[in-house]
Amino acid sequence: MRRSEKWAITFGVLAIVTMLVIGPNHHNNSYYTTGNNFNQQKSQVESTAKDHLMAEDLAKTTSLFLSTLSEQLDKWSEHYSSGHLSDDFLEEIHEHPYISGIALLTPDQQLEQTIGTLETFNESQFSHTQNGIRYSEPYIRDDKSYLMMGKEKENKEIIIGEVDLSFIEAYLSETAAIADSSGTFFVTGSDPNVQFKTTAELPAGAETETVPGLDWNIYVQSKAEANDQLAFENQAVAKLVPQVKSTKWAKQNQYRILSENDPYIVVEKENTGTDRLLEELRRNEDVLFAEPNYAFANQVQTIESKVEPNDEFFKPYQWNLEQIQIEEGWNLANGQDTVIAIIDSGVDPDHIDLQEKLTEGYNAVDDNDDYTDRNGHGTHVAGIAAAVTNNIEGIAGFLGKVKSCL
């Protein structure tokens, strides 16, 4: 297997979706949708927390991607040191999925031994340096985003490589966008809420995380999921002042009484709209209280005992597992006798929540079995999937009995 085929790493981003379905059961089939303020605020808090975690995860993934490419560029500099580019090396560059060109930049700013699409470049275009690798700001060519990386040799020559940033676009969430150090966005998600040009357009509350060394900022801005209730259109529930006669009052105000349950009445006013009807009622001095006429349905719910682990961070931080009702799910499956593969930056073999869960591993970058995690992202992902559950320490893994191979 060629090195270019082995090094590529694929990441996935889990999206947790919570849905509330309310089935109406009433003679009228026209409904008005209204949100509960408390639930909306709670949903917004949860959305902000998820946005922050996603921004943090995307920043680590981007850092890992560029770190891997920088190590590759460092290795390739050895080919240029020999003064001869082998056929195998030329083939590897041409087949590389994210390197569109590579060349030797001389001290007098001339490009030599160019492979791929590189035509011109000047050393002044580098704007950042991290761990001996120099980086340019991202730029657009033919509607695609690129980045230039460089590794300086002892004789002051620089091995430069042009990186196709479509990989970042592939894993970027639809609700995320990345801006360079000048505040210009070069990759944006498909959601119209993140279609920014500069950071000056960012709304308040967008979660951000910085990619180390490059001063890129990843922004995530998703909408809080609506926690709405269905209500009957053109209808409202009202409570009148005690001495007011409901029938006379309704006739005077051109309302039709649908039902009465002292001290409340349900009224209707055709072609008014629920919002306008509520405004009218709340301005009426004979009305003490008014709200939409919510639609409810009979629901049958089977309650199973929850499996609640004692892991230290489960209750305060792993709220997303409760959202998908994982405690009930653990009654059905826990990963027993199952092995999963984590394709990432490796894992910490001494981690207290993972050390007893690991099987053999493979390092696709160095072609060996050393899966020690030097980035942290792989350990994070492996913990979410397979951390030991119910051991007091750390977090609860999604499948606490599963085994992991790296």
Secondary structure, 3 states (H helix, E strand, C coil): CCHHHHCCCCCCCCCCCCCCCCCCCCCCCCEEEEECHHHHHHHHHHHHHHHHHHHHHHHHHHHHHHHHHHHHHHHHHHHHHCCCCCHHHHHHHHHCCCEEEEEEECCCCCEEEEEECCCCCCHHHEEEEECCEEEECCEEECCEEEEEEEEECCCCCEEEEEEECHHHHHHCCCCEEEECCCCEEEEECCCHHHCCCEHHHCCCCCEEEEECCCCEEEEECCCCCCCEEEEEEEEEEEEECCCCCHHHHHHHCCCEEEEEECCEEEEECCCCCHHHHHHHHHHCCCEEEEEEEECCCCCCCCCCCCCCCCCCCHHHHCHHHHHCCHHHHCCCCCCCCCEEECCCCCECCCCCCCHHHECCCCECCCCECCCECCCCHHHHHHHHHHCCCCCCCCCCCCCCCCEEEC
